[in-house]
Amino acid sequence: MTLAEKQVLITLSRLSDYDKGADAVTMDAFCRYFWDREKCDWTGAYESLAERGLIKIKESIPYITKPGSDIALKLTTIRNWDHFWKTGMDSPAIREYCKIVNGMDLIQDNNSDDAQRRALIEGLNLGPEMNVLDPGCGIGTLTEHISDLTGARITGVDFSPFAIDMARQRTDSKKDGLTFLVGDMDELELPDNTFDAIMDFDSIELAQGMTKALDQLRKTLKPGGRIALFYQVATASGAAKNALEPDNNRLSEYLHKSNLTYRTQDFTQNDIAFQHRAKEAAEKLEAAFLQEGNIRKSNNMLANCEHYIKLYESGRMRRYLYIIEG
Ligand SMILES: C[S@@+](CC[C@H](N)C(=O)[O-])C[C@H]1O[C@@H](n2cnc3c(N)ncnc32)[C@H](O)[C@@H]1O
């Protein structure tokens, strides 16, 4: 899809629901606001989107269709992740934040600490000559770190083109051990029977359909391959106590249905400590975030960890590592 088509589709999806169109002046104004100076020439974009059924045009007014709206949602999510990683790359405060919360000077976006990373490596028996997939790898700093540590050859996949570009540029000299591909976990286009293991740091849950993504990911595994993934379970207040158990949630239901064996390790205490470090770091770095123009981001970070701390304090959340025999 061209940039012009993406801009038209996203703008129209922001402005209209299925039966309300948007006139050209409003489209133009909103797009300039949303895309800043990046608005490009839209000649031909309406027509080509209409031909593919993603929009329809009635009396010169464009309307988005349901398929168009679904694609616009995905494009918007990708754009938000691009933006997320761009901000991270440019921000010393985020780097410092990751150092405090993850315990490593790497820009990353997951809840892991050293113990969790070691448990994942041991659970998958990662070592040289293994072919490993890292879906939702982001800018691949952790992918690279784990490849350096274990000698495993790792393929990182992410749907953010910006993140993959950053990962490739940074690891250009490590092409034997690292490959980075733009790809969508919801429509994975990887060959079957390729990987010895799949490692996931807080990404698979973000797929639109987690179980569909897992079905596709499992196909890429060689016989005997394993998946390691971190999974957070949260319950509504008043929910049954056993709703937090590792064998009583959406993921375990899928694993049972698929006749997969698995074991779990409880990292709830590590995550409670993680959330407290995150709160302290966000507070400590508030002035640095403000100076960088990232105060909204730091406020969001603070609100998130306060939310999780409350959930943990009311006994409504747990974090597990699942090691699954694929
Ligand atoms: C929570 S971040 C984790 C990034 C990385 N694993 C890390 O630990 O730093 C989630 C990542 O998953 C990617 N992602 C989300 N949904 C995706 C999808 N459907 N297909 C591919 N990547 C996706 C995002 O772009 C983002 O980089």
The ligand as an SDF file (V2000), in Angstrom:
LIG
                    3D

 27 29  0  0  0  0  0  0  0  0999 V2000
    5.9910   -4.9120   24.2680 C   0  0  0  0  0  0  0  0  0  0  0  0
    6.9400   -4.6480   22.8200 S   0  0  0  0  0  0  0  0  0  0  0  0
    8.2250   -5.8450   23.0640 C   0  0  0  0  0  0  0  0  0  0  0  0
    9.4130   -5.5860   22.2150 C   0  0  0  0  0  0  0  0  0  0  0  0
   10.6130   -6.4790   22.4810 C   0  0  0  0  0  0  0  0  0  0  0  0
   10.2380   -7.8690   22.5380 N   0  0  0  0  0  0  0  0  0  0  0  0
   11.3030   -6.0750   23.7550 C   0  0  0  0  0  0  0  0  0  0  0  0
   11.2520   -6.8640   24.6860 O   0  0  0  0  0  0  0  0  0  0  0  0
   11.8740   -4.9920   23.8060 O   0  0  0  0  0  0  0  0  0  0  0  0
    5.9140   -5.3960   21.6060 C   0  0  0  0  0  0  0  0  0  0  0  0
    6.4590   -5.3970   20.2110 C   0  0  0  0  0  0  0  0  0  0  0  0
    5.5940   -6.2060   19.4300 O   0  0  0  0  0  0  0  0  0  0  0  0
    5.3600   -5.5910   18.1830 C   0  0  0  0  0  0  0  0  0  0  0  0
    4.0450   -6.0770   17.7080 N   0  0  0  0  0  0  0  0  0  0  0  0
    2.8190   -5.8650   18.2460 C   0  0  0  0  0  0  0  0  0  0  0  0
    1.8760   -6.5120   17.5260 N   0  0  0  0  0  0  0  0  0  0  0  0
    2.5310   -7.1390   16.5140 C   0  0  0  0  0  0  0  0  0  0  0  0
    2.1220   -7.9600   15.4370 C   0  0  0  0  0  0  0  0  0  0  0  0
    0.8220   -8.2450   15.2380 N   0  0  0  0  0  0  0  0  0  0  0  0
    3.0510   -8.4470   14.6090 N   0  0  0  0  0  0  0  0  0  0  0  0
    4.3760   -8.1370   14.7790 C   0  0  0  0  0  0  0  0  0  0  0  0
    4.8240   -7.3510   15.7560 N   0  0  0  0  0  0  0  0  0  0  0  0
    3.9250   -6.8610   16.6330 C   0  0  0  0  0  0  0  0  0  0  0  0
    5.4240   -4.0960   18.4500 C   0  0  0  0  0  0  0  0  0  0  0  0
    5.7810   -3.3760   17.2860 O   0  0  0  0  0  0  0  0  0  0  0  0
    6.5020   -4.0310   19.5370 C   0  0  0  0  0  0  0  0  0  0  0  0
    7.7570   -3.8100   18.9680 O   0  0  0  0  0  0  0  0  0  0  0  0
  1  2  1  0
  2  3  1  0
  2 10  1  0
  3  4  1  0
  4  5  1  0
  5  6  1  0
  5  7  1  0
  7  8  2  0
  7  9  1  0
 10 11  1  0
 11 12  1  0
 11 26  1  0
 12 13  1  0
 13 14  1  0
 13 24  1  0
 14 15  1  0
 14 23  1  0
 15 16  2  0
 16 17  1  0
 17 18  1  0
 17 23  2  0
 18 19  1  0
 18 20  2  0
 20 21  1  0
 21 22  2  0
 22 23  1  0
 24 25  1  0
 24 26  1  0
 26 27  1  0
M  CHG  2   2   1   9  -1
M  END
$$$$
